[in-house]
Amino acid sequence: MDTSRDRIIIFDTTLRDGEQSPGATLNVEEKLEIARSLARLGVDVIEAGFAYASPGDFEAVQKVARTVGTEDGPIICSLARAIEADIKSAAEALKPAAKARIHTFISTSDIHLKYQLKKSRSEVLAIAQEMVAYAKSFMEDVEFSPMDAVRTDSEYLYQVLEAAIAAGATTINIPDTVGYTTPSEFGALIKGIKENVPNIDRAIISVHGHNDLGLAVANFLEAVKNGARQLECTINGIGERAGNAALEELVMALHVRRQYFNPFLGRPAESTESLTNIDTQHIYKTSRLVSNLTGVIVQPNKAIVGSNAFAHESGIHQDGVLKNKLTYEIMDAQSIGLTDNQIILGKHSGRNAFRTRLRELGFELSEADLNKAFVRFKDVADKKKEISDWDIEAIVNDEIRQPPELFRLELVQVSCGDNSRPTATVSVRTPEGQELTDAAIGTGPVDAVYKAINRVVNVPNELIEFSVQSVTAGIDAIGEVTIRLRHNDKVYSGRAANTDIIVASARAYIKALNRLYAALQEENKQTVATS
């Protein structure tokens, strides 16, 4: 990795911190698909997971390291607590990567030391130094984070950072773990570190921040002005609680306003050279991929990638944009890979045309998956006159990107009306291959379908979210349904698309149930293994 100080290093933690969003659990293959997309996007570092956390996390880090961590690819990183077992596990999982990094951390704020770690400042200082040195014994590239740095006493923070760098840390990450700080405070903290840590010139200053007060991106940009050169972020800003600083917002802010930020990186103000290595035309594709696989919907008014980001409702705005886009648009939609080319295929289109358009949209499917998607495409094309890029994307996501198919929906049939009681009949094939049928009455057709499915599947759960959105405009639009189920304080999501919204609702529910059932099976296996 180029560690020059005149550009910004993008460290993506979608696969680690982003996956900690409620209901956003990803399987290994889904993580691998996102990692490939992040590599095409041009991120410098991919934090692939927390290798010690579980066998699944270890496998995911290892597979990403082997598949995406090539010589010309990004650095692959694994998180590890400042504990020998964690660090050793991270090093083992990262072995296949051409370029690897261990990211180790320990809390440093007094409130964490007193209530979480129950250790003194001197004890934590010694642990930080010892564990960074231990990580360094496995690889050259080591990152250290003093967790809750923003609420850590400044003088003590300087001591810990100096000790970590002396022990071999090449990147020092300053996390706003609880999303508490403001831009001016965060900028002053970074400035203080540069001025008071004697050996800081031997490490890159990184920042990590949560969005609890909606200030994460603003905090990061202020940190850049004061010397931070690595930004730890996630696609769509997903993550714990209110999420992380959003990669697309940071990258486009630095891109659109590079003349403003250039001097802070020692460049001439008029320089047009990009401040990051990100290929911005892959932003929208990556955003949609992460949203589809995690089930976390992008809000319409989300900056950069929201569906309204380039829409104009006001007549004055519309008039201005029609005359010159620059009147009300500070960036071109095409710069993030969002094109106006929507109507592209119809029911007479052949397999080659379909395959070609999939590749243009960034989908690389196996022959078997292509066949499945093409059959579904022809089915939709018989019902719709015009097939858009968004329709194709919905088809691929619904047909190919699915959780393990343990329960399979075979039939859904509803009866409803303003003077009748909504009734649903469903047939579901169980993991054992048995087809079961049942019926139920609900407050509406979807409620009836879900009650009938629950009677058949018999997996305890609580429905906590149900949302429907149209993929495109028109009465024949494909509808996407996203649902979230809760079981034992864990959230499981499912998403499906169909021109029949009732069918989409049933499929989304089955997908979420499959994720839940798979998790329960894995828990049972681990219980048996440890008993």
N, C-alpha and C positions, 0 to 999 in steps of 0.2 A: 504493500500500500504506500502511496505517495503521502509522506507526512509533512509536506511543505505547509507553511502557515498561511499561505495566501489563497486557500480555498477551504470549503467546509466539507468535512467528512460526514456522510449520512450513515448512521448506525440504526438499522431497522430492528425493532423488537416486537413486531407483530406476532411472531411465532412463540414468543415467550410471555411478555407482559400483555400483549394484545389478546392472547388466548385465555387470559384470566378474566375476560369479560364474562358475566353470567350467561351461560348457555352457548358460549362460543367454542366449546371443546372440539378439537380437530383430531382426526385419526392420522396415522403416519403418512398415508398416501396424499391426503389433503394438504398436510404440511409441506410435503415434497412439491406439490403443484404450486403452492404459494411461493416457496423458496425459488423455484425456477422463474416465476414471474418477477420476483424481486431482483434476481440476477439480471434479467432482461431490462428491468427498470434502471439498473445501474447503481444500486446501493453499494456502499463500500464494505459494510459489515452486516452480516445476518446473525442476530442472536437466535439460534435455532431451538433453544429450550433450556431446561434445567435438568441436566443429565441424571443427577442423583435422585430426582423427585420420584421417579417410577421407571419400571422397565420400558414402558411405552415412550416416555420422554427420552430415555437413553437411546432407544432404537431410532427415534425421530432425528435426534442430533447426529447420530452415526450415519444415517441414510442421507441426510442433507449434506454432511461433510463429504461423503463418498461421491454423491451425484452432482452437487452444485459447487463444492469446494475445489474447483479445478485451478490450475496455474493462472489462467486468465479470468477466473471468477472472483467473487467477493471473499473476504475473510469470514470464516465460520466460527461463531463464538458460542460458548456454553456458560451459563450462570452457575456459580458455586458459592455457597456460604464459606466463610473463613474457617473451614473445618477440613481436615486432611481427607476424609472419606469423600466429601463433595468434590474436592479439587482433583483427586485421583480419578474419580468417575468421569469428570469432565474431560480430563486429559485422554482417557481411554476412548471415550466416544468420539473425540475430535481427531483421532489418529489418521483416518483416511483423508483428511483435508490437506490440500497443498499449503494453505495458509490458515492457521488456527489461532484462536485467542481464548484464554481463560479469563472470565470476568468474576472476580471474587469480591465479597462485600461483608461489612459488619456495621452495626449501628454505632453511632458516635454521640447522639444527643443525650443530654442528661436524663430526659424522661424515658428514653429507650433503655439506657444503661440501668436505671433504677428499677423499672417495672418489667422490662422484657428480658434483658440479659442478666440482671442482678450481678453486675461486675463493676469494678472501679475504672476510672479513666486510664490508670497505668496498666491495668490488665488488658484492656481493649487495645491500647497502643502496642503492647507486646504481641498480642495475637495478630494484629494487622500486619506488623512487620514480618513475623514468623511465617504467616500463611502466604503472603505475597512472595516471599523467598521460596517457599515450597512450590508454589505455582510456577515460579521462574525455573525451577529445576526440570520442569516438563517441557516448557517452550519459552521462546524469547518474548512473545507478545502477551503481556499481562495487563489487565485493566483492574483498577481498584476503585470501589465505591464506599464512601462513608455514609451509610444509610441515614436519612433524616439530617443531611448536612445543613439544610437551611435553618434548622432549629438547634444546631450545635454551636457551642461557644467558639467564637472565631479563633482565639489564640490556641485552644485545644485542637481545633480543626487543622490549623496550620501545622501543628506538631505531627498529627497523624499523617497528613499528606506528605510531609517531608520524609517521614520514616518509610512510608510506602514506596516513594520514588527511590530512596536509598536502597531499598530491598529489591528493586528491579521493575517496579510498575512503569509501563510505557504510556499508559493513558490513565488520567485521574478524572473520575466522573463525579460530578457534583449533583446529587439528586434532591429535587424538591418532592420528597416522598409523599407528602400529604397535600400537595397543591396549595400551600399556604402563602407563598411569597408574592410580591408585586414586582413589576419590571425594574423600577429604580433600585429596590432592595437587592434583587438578584444580580443586577449589573454591578452594584457596589461590592457584593460578595465575591464575584469573579475578579474584579479589580483588586480587591484586598488579597486574594490568593496569589495573583501575579506579583504583587508587591511584597508579600511577606513570607512566601515559601521559597527559601534560598535556591533550591534545585529545580524549581518549576520549569525551567527551560529544557529539562531533560524529558518532559512528558507533554502529551497533548491534553489540553483541558476539554473535558466533555461535560454535557449537561443532560439531565434526565428530569422530566417534570410531569406532574399530573394536573388535570384540568378542572379541579374542584371549584375554582372560582372563575373559570373561563379565561384564564390568563396565561396558559402554558406557552402558546406560540409567541405572545408578546414578551414573556419572560426570556424565551430562548433568543429572540432577535436582539434583546438588550444585552444578553450574555455574549452574543457574537461581537457586538460593538466593543465589549470590554475584554476580549481575548479568547473566548471559547471557540474551538475549532472542530468539535465533533458534536452533533446533535442526535440524541437518542429519541426516536419517534416511532409511530405506528401508522399503517395505512388506515385512513378514515378516522384516525385518532382513537381507535378502540383500545380498551384496557380496563383495569380495575376502576370501580366507582364511576367517575365522570370521564374516565379515559386519559389518554396521553396527548402530548403535543402531536398534531397531525402532520405526517410527512408531506402530504400534498400542499398544505398551507405554507409550511416553512419553505419548501422548495420554490413554490411560485412567488412567494413574497421576496425571496432572494433573487429570483429571476426577473420579475417585473420591476423591482426597485434596486437593481444591481448598481446603477449609477450612484445611489445613495449609500449603499453598503461598501462599494469598492474601496474608498479611502480607509475604512476600518481594517481592511485586509492588505493594506499597503499597495493598492493598485491605483492607477489613474482613474479619476471619477468617470471619464468618458469611455472607459474600457467596456467592450460588449461581450467579453469572454464570460462564460458561465461560471458561477461561483460554486457549483457542485458538479458531480459526474452524472447526475440523473438525466436520463433520456425522458424528457417531459411528455413525449407523445405516448408513453406507456402508462401514464398516470391513471387515466380513466379505466383502461382495461384491468389494471391491477386492483383498483378500487372496487370494481364490480365483482371481480373474482373473490376478493376477501369478503365482501358483503354476502355473496351467494354461498360460500362455503361455511362461513360462521353463522349465517342467519341473522346477523346484525344489520338492520336496514339503515341506509344512509338517509338522513332527514332531507326533505326537498330543498330547504334553504341552507344546507351545508355549503360552506365556502368551497370553491373549486370544483367539487364533484357532485354536488346536489343537483337534482333534476331541474331546479329553478335557477341555478347559478348563472345561466346565460339566457334566461327567459325575461321578456319585457312585457308587462301588462299595461303600464301607463301609456296613454296616447302620445304624450310629449316624448317619452323615452323611445317609443316605437318609431316616431317620426324622425328623431335624431339618428337612431341606429340605421334606418333605411337610407339616410343621406350619407352617413359616415359612421362606421362602427365605433370609432374612437370617441364619439360624443358621449357614450354611456358604457363602453366596454374597455377595461384597462388591459385585457388580454384576449387573444383569439381562442375560441373554443377548440380549434384544431391543434393548438399548441399542447393540449393535454390528451390528444387522441380522440376527441369527440368530433365526429364528422356529421355532415348534413345528409349523407348518403343513407337513406333509410329504406326505400323501396328497392329491393334487389332481386328477389326470386319469387317464383309462383309454382303452381301445381305441375306445370310442364317442364320445370327445371330438372336436369339430370344429376346423377351422383357426382360427376366431376365438377360441375358448376357449384354444387353444394360444398364439396370438399375444398375447392378453391376459396370460396367465401369464408369458410371456417378458418382457413389459414390466415386470411387477411384480417380476421377478427382476433387472431392470436390463439386459436385452438389447434392443438396438435393431437389428434385422436388416433387410437389404434384402429385396425381394420374392423374389429368386432364392435368397438364403440361407434365408429362411423356408421356402420350398418344399422345399429340401434337408433342413432340420432336421425338417420335418413328416413327410416320407416316412420318415425314420429313426425318428421318434417312433412312427409307426404300426407299424413293424416291431418295435420293442421292446415296444410295448403288446400285440402279439399273443403275445409270449412271457412277459410279466409281467402279473399281475392288477392290481397297484397301481403307479402311476408317481409317484415323489416329486420334490420340487424338485431334489434332488441328482441324480436320474436325468436330469432335463431339462437340468441344467447340464452333465452329462457328455456328453449327446447333442450339445448345441450346440458344446461345446469340441472334440469328436471330429470332427464333421461340417463345421464352419465354420472354426474356427481351425486351419488347417493350413499347414505350410511349402509352398513351391512344389512342385507335384506333378510331379516329373521322372520318377521311377519309380513305377509304380502296381501295387499288388497285385491280381491278377485271380482267383487261386485259391490256397487253402491246404488241404491234406488230410493228415491224420496217421493213423498206425497204431501203437498201442502197447499194452502190457500187461505183467503181471509175468513172463510166459514168452516175450516176443517182443522183438525189437530195435526201438526207436522209429525210425520211418521217416516222412519228410515229403516231400510233393511240392508244389511251388509253381510258379505261373505269374506272371510279372512283365512288364508292358509297359514298355519302355525309353523314354527321352526321344525317341528317333527313331521311336517308334510300333511297334516290333517286339515281338511277344509271345514270350517265351522260357520254357521249362519245364525244370525239373531236379528231382532228388531227392537226398536225403542221409540217412545214418543218424547218430543222435546218442546221447548219454547219456540223454536224455529227449526228449519231444516238442518242447519249445521249442528245445532245442539243435539238434535235427534240422531244424526250420524255419529257424533262423538260418544253419545251414550250407548249406542248399539255396538260400536267398536270396543268400548270399555267392557261391556258384558262378555264379549268374545275373548278379548286379550287378557283381561283380569290382571293388569299391572297397575298398582296404586299410583295415582298421579294427581296433580292439581294444575288445571289450565290457568295460566296467569297472563297470557297475552294472545290475542288473535287479531291479525291485521290483513287487510286485502288492498292490493294496489294494481292498477291497470298497467300492463307493460307498454301498450301503445294506445292511441286514441281510437275511437270508433266502437260501435255496438258489438263488433265481432272480435274485440281485443282479447288477447290472452290475459287472464288474471293470475297474479302471483299471490299466494297465501303464505304467511309466515306465522308460526305459532310457537309458544314456549310452554313447556311443562316443568313443574317443580316436583321433586321427590327428595326427601331428606335434605332439604336446604340446597340441593344442587339443581341447576336449570339445564334443560335439554331443548334444543330448537329443531324445527323442521320447516322446510320450505318446498312448495310444489307449484307448478304452473299448468293451467289448462284453460281452454275456451269455456269450459263448464266450471264455474266457481265452486260448486258443491263437490265435484270430483277433486278439484285442486285442494279443497279443505280437508277431504278425507285422506288424500295422499300425504299432505303435510303432517297430519296427525300421526299417521302410520310411521313416517320417517322419524318423528320425534320419539315415538314409542320404541322404535328400533334402537335409537341411540341410548335411551334409558335402559332398555332390556339388556343391551350389550354391556353397559356399565355395571349392571347388577350381576351379570354372569362373571365379569372380570373380578368384581369384589368377592364373589363366592369362591372363585379359583384361588385368590390370594388368601382368603380365610382358611381354606382347606390346606394350602401349602404351608401355612405358618402354625397350624394346629398339630 
